[in-house]
């Protein structure tokens, strides 16, 4: 028997990760930042520059999927 599935989406999974820094200077929602980073890495983006370009190219789809995402993506 398989164990019950705890998460059904990446956003649900990363929402359980504690924010390691103080809230001061916070610019982006932690779960949005983690989700975008994980998605970029899963899409084989190996550098910060490549991740940034990937986010720019997929901004519309990311906003649709994240739903809570602001106009300016990290």
C-alpha positions in Angstrom: 0.0 0.0 0.0 1.4 3.4 -1.0 1.6 6.1 1.7 -0.9 9.0 1.4 0.3 11.8 -0.9 1.2 14.8 1.3 1.5 17.4 -1.5 -0.2 17.7 -4.9 1.6 20.8 -6.2 5.1 22.3 -5.9 3.5 25.5 -4.5 1.9 23.4 -1.7 5.3 21.7 -0.9 7.3 24.9 -0.8 4.7 26.7 1.3 5.8 24.4 4.2 9.4 25.6 4.0 10.2 28.2 6.7 11.5 31.6 5.6 15.1 31.7 7.0 15.6 35.4 7.0 14.1 38.4 8.8 11.1 40.0 7.2 13.0 43.3 6.9 13.8 44.1 3.2 11.6 41.3 2.0 10.7 42.0 -1.6 9.0 38.7 -2.8 6.8 36.1 -1.2 9.0 33.2 -0.1 6.9 30.4 -1.6 6.8 32.2 -5.0 10.6 32.7 -5.0 11.1 29.0 -4.1 8.6 27.8 -6.7 10.1 29.8 -9.5 13.6 28.7 -8.5 12.6 25.0 -8.4 10.8 25.3 -11.7 13.8 26.9 -13.4 16.1 24.3 -12.1 13.7 21.5 -13.2 13.8 23.2 -16.6 17.6 22.7 -16.7 18.6 26.3 -16.0 22.0 26.0 -14.4 23.0 29.6 -13.6 21.3 32.6 -12.1 21.4 34.4 -15.4 19.8 31.4 -17.2 17.1 31.2 -14.5 16.4 34.9 -14.9 16.1 34.6 -18.6 13.8 31.6 -18.2 11.6 33.5 -15.8 11.4 36.4 -18.2 10.5 34.1 -21.1 7.8 32.3 -19.1 6.4 35.2 -17.0 2.9 34.9 -18.3 2.6 31.2 -17.6 4.2 31.6 -14.2 1.8 34.3 -13.1 -1.2 32.1 -14.2 0.1 29.1 -12.3 1.2 30.9 -9.1 -2.0 33.0 -9.0 -0.7 35.0 -6.0 2.2 36.4 -7.9 2.8 40.1 -8.2 3.3 42.0 -11.5 7.1 42.0 -10.9 8.5 38.5 -10.7 11.7 37.8 -8.8 
